[in-house]
Amino acid sequence: MPKRKERIDRGIKARSGDIFALSSWREMLYLSGPRLLPVVGCLLLPLVLGIYWQKVLLAVGVFALLAISWDILAQSGMISLGQALFFGMGAYCAGILNHYGGLPPLITIPLAALGGGLICTALLLPVLRLRGIYFSMVTLIIPLTLVRLIEATKIFGGTEGLSGMTPLPSRWLELYLIMAALLGALFGFRRLMSSDFGLVLKGINDNDRSVMNAGINIYWFKAQALFISSAIGAFCGAFMTHVYMFVGMPVFALDYSILPIAAAVVGGPGTLAGATLGAFILVPLSEILRGIGGLRIVLYGLFLVIFIVALPEGIFHYIQRKYHQFERWVEVE
Amino acid sequence: MFLGTVVYALINSVILALLAIGFNLTFGISGVANFAYGALYILSAYLSWMLLNLVGLPFLLAALISILLTMLFGALMYRFVLLRVRGQALSEVIATFGIGLAILEMFRYMGFVGFEYTLPVFSDHSLMIAGAYVDMQRILIVVIGVILILGLWVFTHHTSLGLAFRGIAQDERTALSLGIDSDRIATLSVSLGAGLAALAATIIIPLGSISPGEGYDVLIKALAVCIIGGLGSTGGVIVASFVIGFAERFTDSYISSHWTMIVSLAAILLVLTIKPSGLFGKQKELEERI
């Protein structure tokens, strides 16, 4: 007798999820637990970790933000293979403002996030009309070319890069700035994506022609999504410039394009929370695997393939399903 | 100087066409953008090198075996990875990109970098053409390139398998109803694309050396040519190769070698902005792109 898997919402989800008639602490915890977990985690982790793992946490925060930025673009139907463009643009903006203008980090970071976002959006405006893999191809090519451009023109320090940036005042400020940015972006943009604005963006991903039919200018919405995403990426770049006290050609490296995609795919695309979860898994993992050096990128590549083929929904959706539903095998009638 | 540049620009164009034609074939038929293309190119070059230097086979045999192995790899890649995500462009791109990344970084990790990693040239002689010395290898590239492009045209227009290829490319459902197994044809197209990459590697690599970084460059060049020419159109690929080939060689001679890549990018952005269907794309390409 063939069997199929039946999924049924748990009683507690039915009671607390839809009707909002919360009648016990257990139901409240059921609802708030998954939301409290990242908040408490992000605020407490810096306190319990040693200096080395605090640095790792910093990288986790940055890559989680980059993954969120990738996910916002992907939800709007734009698959970027070049997050390094956003990251690098922000890094160079902050570097230039600090190096030539002498501005303090707390001014350069917001300026670079906005400026880098605007520059990236302007750079990609001509190709905004492109769909699917054509957009991906362009985003893959641009950062690689910018590296060559810096090499050829020797601007902004050329191959040497600019060094001697002003560091942020304290280690704690660094950590809590990135954690606050991560939490703000995670919850804020989740909310944004479930609002009407987000609905239009998701509509563009599903069927851009019908969104156009509804009389909505999809290019304006795409440009806005692009600006949001590139501003997040530029913020990460600007932040890292002041952490490393250096900006140079490595900011356009493939790592900054691949790891966010890997994080979003492993964690589960389309939720932002999945992207964050992916970064919290992959970055520490790669830190543990530091001994194997270049093999890390090989592992990312394989991770991508395995997850795309075997668990395309990602870890987050998997966990979410287990949390909300129970499964049982029933006979097919 | 000028004539010499023209000769080398011609050769450069044929090289570009050779690099792009496999990518274009796969995409034109099965719609799979094979982002592992550059990695397959490098994979076959290293396979040839290993068979040649570690096993000690004669060069032609080693090249043949490596081309066949690369084709097999392409077919397996389609069967076990791409088939499961068929039709989802995003997943296809990420999966093939992941595979390519794994292959290239694996070779980098294993330390296969340096000038000793190269394939032998067929002949050391060189000829004097229009005041410029051109070695036999480059002439061979041009000859093989022209034969290959003509052969491919004959194959896709005058053999039943080639017609089946084009049928799938035009309308998959109708082709299915005529008894063409689209999965088998798509497997063959990915495999054939991989084989063309391997063939290109066998004759182009002797001009330089094998390095993992080359894989990314090959992918970008193939993408550039295909975007400008219109993906899936063979005529467009040839014209686009000449446009980029000449532009690159002339910037190299008259401005600086740093700018060659930048010229290709500028060309891509210009074409996509002004004529998004590519130089020779038709209505179908336009619908796909914007």
Interface residues (C-beta under 8 A of the other chain):
Chain A: A74 I79 L81 P126 V127 R129 L130 R131 G132 I133 Y134 S136 M137 V138 L140 I141 I142 L144 T145 R148 L149 E151 A152 I258 I261 V265 G293 G294 L295 I297 V298 Y300 G301 L302 F303 L304 V305 I308 V309 P312
Chain B: A33 F80 V81 R84 V85 A89 L90 S91 V93 I94 A95 F97 G98 I99 G100 L101 A102 I103 E105 M106 R108 Y109 Y216 I220 L223 A224 I227 S256 H258 W259 M261 I262 L265 I268 L269 L272 T273 P276 E288 R289 I290
